Amino acid sequence: MAEKEHHKLVEYANGPSLQEINDTVEIPKGGSFWKNLIAFSGPGALVAVGYMDPGNWVTSIGGGAQYGYLLMSVILISSLIAMLLQYMAAKLGIVTHKDLAQSIRIYSGKKLGFALWIITELAIMATDIAEVIGGAIALELLFGIPLTVGVALTVLDVFVLLLLTKLGFRKIEAIVVTLILVILAVFIYQVIIAQPNMAEAMKGFIPTKQVLKPGELHMALGIVGATVMPHNLFLHSSISQTRKYDRADEDQVAKAVKYTTWDSNLQLTAAFVVNCLLLLVGAALFFGKDTTRLGTFGNLYDALKDPTMAGAVASPILSTLFAVALLASGQNSTITGTLTGQIVMEGFINMKMPLWARRLVTRLISVIPVLIAAIIFHGKESALDLLLVNSQVFLSVALPFSIIPLTIFTGSKKIMGERFVNKLWITVLAWAITIILTILNLQIVWTSFKGFL
């Protein structure tokens, strides 16, 4: 890239994306560890939402139902990978004051940058499809609203988000944390009722060769693919810049990296716990039973109140709580998906529009394929679940296009500086993860492609 053109790109991306919320949250100049941690806490919760969205539910519960506690180790490894990738994404934003989308645009040519923007936009739409489906199915389960009507109603959350943006970013963080706590509480209760074999569950955290068998490996790949998603890296690299401090002071920057990492790891630990709870519910209630009856959210809802499936603990309360948690998960993902869409649009093509307008455009585009599927298949939930699975497959395809540049940028002294560049072991580990995830995701795509032949 010519030096003159590169200079212009750096100038265009000089400010952060989402300027209306960046540098808006005050932090203490001194204070204790806990006071600083509370001040920096929040962005990690928005990131953690992506690791417990509706796309995770079927794979985690299905993994427990089909293979018992065997795949607990896969959830653990996926969560550790997520912690490393999100640390790198947040550090990129804090140190450079540019998000991942802006960095890709600056350090790539126009054609490559445009191609990566299209792929990223499609990945965000694929994420939004999962939110639409999860929300519509939850509305049907809770209130009997037909799927086609429920899909159309999900457009109305545009106005909810518009209200939230008027309240300030700290309020958005609080609402997201509250919804996460609802999901956590529901599944803690369900696990207590289900009474899983915790000794066997603990053994499941130790990886075994059995995970590499064809059936187990396919489910493991599904869990990994549903857990580590590209949009979270763009999101975290931007919202990590919401805290206000002296960015010219390296010690202040180092402090921001430290506490943001603490926030991220704690929130991702909560997401890890939720995914473990999902698998525990599946293993305790459904392992050894007819798993063909658990392929959709509706099947799971019905199974939780069916004594022949869930045993003596089956009850309408259990299934209703499941649907409430599903609705909370979908709404949380809606908030973070909208923010990510704005970040990507501003970062790649420097196009700004009001958040509500971005929400409306993205949601309408995402609603169309879901609405078409619902109409063609007469509101059959199985058709929507197939669409959800295919959206997760596309996310697997898109993942390498975000983790490869992230690994390159955070491993560059020129971009990160001597103090904040990745340590050698982190760079080596990040590249190993990048290669492994790319191979695994290609395996998911190939397996899915063969299924259509």
N, C-alpha and C positions, 0 to 999 in steps of 0.2 A: 504494500500500500504506500502511495506517495506520502512524503512527510507533510506536505501542505494539507492533503485530505485528512490525514490522521489528526492533525492539529485541530481542524474544524470539527471533527467528530468529538474530540475531547472537550472542546468548548461547548458543543451542543449538549453534552451529557455532564456538564459541570455541576449542575444541581441534582439533588436526589429526586427520585420518582415519588409520587404521592406527597407533594410538597405541603399539602394542607394538613398532613398529620406528622410529617417528619420534623424532628427537633422541637416537639411540642410538650414532651413529658419531662418535667424537671426532676433532677436527681440530686441527692445531698452531696455537698462538696467533701464532707468528712463522713462521720457516722460509723456505726458498727457494721459488721458483716451482714447481719440480718436486715438492718435498715436499708443497706444498699441492695441486697437481694430482692427485697420487696419492691424497691423503686424500679429495678430492672425486670421484674417478673411481669409477664403478660404476653410478649411476642411468642414465647415458647408454647403457650397454650394454643394460639392460633395455628402454629405449625403442627402441634400434636393432634389437632382435629383430623388432619389428613391421614393419620395413622390409625384412626378408629372410625373411618367413614363407612357408609353402607357397603362399599366394595370389599371391605375386610370381613364383613359378618359371615357371609356364606362360606368363605374359604376357612375361616377359623372354626366355626361351629361344625362345618362339614368335615374338617380335618379330625376333630375330636370324635365325631360320630362314626367315621370310617376306620380310624386307626388308633382310637383311644388316646393315650397320653404321649404317644411316640413323637409327635411333631412339636412338642413344647420347645425342644432345642432349636427348631427352625424359627420360632417366634423370638427366642432370645437372640439368636445370631442376627436376624433381620433388624431387631431393635438396636443392637450395638452398631451395626452398619449405619443405621439412620442417625444415631448420635454423632458419628464421625462426619457424615456428609452435611448435617445441619450445622455443626460447629464450623466447618469450612465455609459454608454459605454465609452464615452470620458474620464471620470474621472478614470475609471479602467486602461486605457492605460497610462494616464499621471502619475498617482501615482505609479503604479507597473512597468511601462516601459515594459509591456507585453500586447499583444492584447488579445481579448476574446478567440481566437482559442488556443493560447499558454496556457492561464490560464486553459481552459478546459482540455487540454492534461496533464498539470501538476497535477491537483487536481482530476483526474478521473483515473480509471484503464485502462489498455491497450484495453480490449474488449469494454468497454463503450466509450472510446475515439475514437476507430476505427469506431464504429457504428455512433457516432455523426458526425464524419468527413464525412462519406458516405452520411448521411442525409443532411449535410450542402452543400456538393458538388452538390447533386441533386437539392437543393434549388437554388443554383447559376445558374445551367443549366436551371432551370425553369424560372428564371429571364431573362436569356439570350434568351430564346425562345420568350418571349414577345418583347424583343428588335429587334430580327430578323423579327418577324411578323410586328411590327410597322414600321420598316425601309422599308421592302419590299412593304407594302401597300402604304406607302408615295411615294415611287418611282413610283409605278403604277399610283397613282392619279396625280402626278405632271408631269411625263414624258411618261406615257403610257407603261412603261416597264412591260412585263408579270410577274406575281407573282413568277413563278419558276425561272426566270432569276434574278429577284430582290432578292430572297432569296440567290441565289448563289453569287450575287454581295456583299452581306453584309460581306462575308469573307474578302473582300479587305480592310475593315476598320482596319485590323491588321496592315497594313503598315502606316495608318494614326496615329495609337496609337504609333507605333515604333518611328515615327517622333516626336510626342509630348513628349515622355519620354526623348528624347535628349535635349529638350528645358528647362527642369527643372520643378519641381513640381509647382512652383509659376505660370509658364506659363499655366500649365494644369488647375489650379484653375481659372485663368483669362478667359480661353476659355470656361470653364463650366459656369461661371457667365454670360458671353456674350450670350450663348445659352439660359440660363434661362431668361435673359432679353428679348430675342426674343419671347419666349413662353408667357411671361407676357404681352408684348406689343400687341401681336396678340389678346389675349383674352380680354384685356382691351378695345381694339378697337371694338371687336365683342360685348361686353356687352354694350358699348356706343350706338352702332347701334341697338342692340336688345331692349334697353330701358326697362329693367325689373322693376317690381314694388318693389322699394327698401323698402317701408314700410312693405310689406309682407315678404320680404327677411329678414329684421331685426327681425321680429316675429319668423321666422324659426330658429333663434339661441336659442330659448327657447324650451327645450325638452318637448314633450307632449306624452300622452298615445297612441296617434294615431300611433306613430312610432312602437309600439309593435304589431300592426296588422300583420297577416302573410305575406302579400305582401310587406308592408313597411319594416317589420323586415328583410325579405330576402334581399332586396336592401340595407338596412343599414349595414347588415353583409358583403355584398359585398364591400361596401365602406371602412369599417374597415379593411377587409382582404386585400384589394388592397393598403391600406395606410401604415399600420405597417408591415414591411417585415423584415425577419431575417438577410439578408445579410448586411443591413445598420449598424447593431450593431457590426458586425465583422469589417466592413470598418472603422467606426468612432473610434473604440478602437485602431486602428493602425495609421491612418493618423493624429490623435490628437497628435502624437509624432513627427511630422515633424518640430516643432519649436525647436530652439537651445537655451538652458539656463542651468544653474547649477542645475542638478537634485538632488544633495545632499542637496540643500538649500530648506527647507520646504516652506519658504515664496515665493520662485520662483515657486515652484510647485503649491502652492495655487493661485498665480497670473495666471499661465497657466490654471488652472481649471476655474477660474473666467472668463477670456476673451474667452476661448474656449466655455464656456457655453453661453456667450453673442453672439458669432458668430453663434453657433448652433441654438439658439432660434430665432435670426433675420432671418436666412436663412429658417428655418422651417415656420416662419411667412409668408415669400414669397411663400412657397409651399402651405400653407393654403389659401392664397389669390388666387393662381392659381386654386386650387380645387373649391373654392367658385365661381370663374369666370366660370369654366366649368359647374357647376350646374346652375348658373344664366342663361347662354346661353341656356341650355336645358329647363329650366322652362319658360323663356321669349319667346322662339321661338316655342317650341314643346308641351308644356303642354296642354292637352285636345285634342291632335291630335292622329293620328294612330302611336303609339309607336312601333308597330311591324315592321315598316319601318326604325327603327333607331338602329337595333341590331348590325350593323357592322360599321367599320370605313368608308367603302365605302358608306353605307347608309347615314351616317352623312354628308359626303362630298357632296353627291347628294342632300340631304335635304336642305343644306345651300344655294343652288342655285335654289331651287324649290319654286316658289311663293305659291304653295298650302300647303307647309310645313312651310317655314320660313316667309311667308307673304311678305309685301312690301319691306322688307330689303334684300330679297334673291338676291344673285348676285354671279357670278363666282369668283369675288375678295374675297368674304367671304369664299368660299369653298377652294380656292387656299391658302389663309392664314392659314386655318385649317391644310392643308396638310404640309405646311412649318413648322408649329409648331410641328406637329407630327414627322417630320423628325428630327428636332432639339432635340426633346425629346428622340428619339431612339438613336441618336448619343451620347447624354449626358450619357444615361444609359449604353452605350457600354464602355465608359471610366471607370466609377465607377465599373461596373461588372468585368472588367479585373483586376483592382486593388484588389477587394475583393477576386477573385479567387486565386491570388498569396498569399494574406494574409492567407487564409484558408489552402492552400497547405503547406506553410512554417510553419504555426502555429501548425497544427495537426500532420504532419509527417516529418517536418524539411526537406522537399524536395524543392530545389531551381532550378529554370530554368529561362532563359531570359523571360522578360515580353512579348515579341512578340511571343515566342514559346508557352507560356501559353495561350495567346490570340488565337493563331491559333488552338490549341488543343481544347479549350473550345468551340470556335465558330463552329468548324467543327462538334463536337459532338452535339451541339445545332441545327445546320442547318439540320442534317440528318432527325429527325422526321418532321420538318417543310417541307423539300423538299419532303419527302414521301407523306405527306398529300396533298401537292400542286399537285403532279403528279397523285395520285390516284383519287382525286376529280377534276382533270382537271383545277387547278388554281382557284377554287371557293373560294372567300374570306370568305364565311360563315364557311367553313371547318377550315380555319386558325383561325378564331375568336373563334371557339369551342376549338381548341387546346390552344389558349391564355387563355381562361377561365379556362380550366383544369390545366394549369400551375399555375394560381393564387390560385386554390384550394390546390395544393400541397404546395405552400408557406404557406398557412394557417396551414397545417399539421406540417410543419417544425418549425413554429414560437416558440412554447413552448420549443423546444430543445435549443433555444438560450436565451430566456428571463428568464428561470428558473435558469440556471447557472449564468447569469449576476446578477440577484437579490441576489443569494447566495453569490457571490464573493464580491459585493460592500457593502453587509451588514455584512461582516466579519472583525472584528478588526485585526485579525491575518494577513489578506491579505492587507487591506487598511490602517491599522494604526489608532491610536486614533483620529487623527485630520481629516482624510478624510473618515472614515467609514460613511455610510448613517445615517442620523438622524432617530430616531425611526419613526417619521411620514412618512418619505420617504420610509422606509422599509415596513411599514404597507400598504401604498398606492401602492407600487410596487408589493407586493404580491397580493393585491386585483385586480390590473390590470392584473397580470399574470393569476390568476384564471379565471377572467371574459373573457379575450381574449382567453384562452384555451377552455373554454366552448363555446364561440361564434364561434371559428374556427371549433370545432367539429360539431357544428350545421351546418356550411357551408358544411362541408364534407358530413354529413348525408343527407342534402337536395340535394346535387349534386349526391350522390349515388342513392337516390330514383329516381332521374330524369332519370337514366339509366335503371331502372328496368321496 
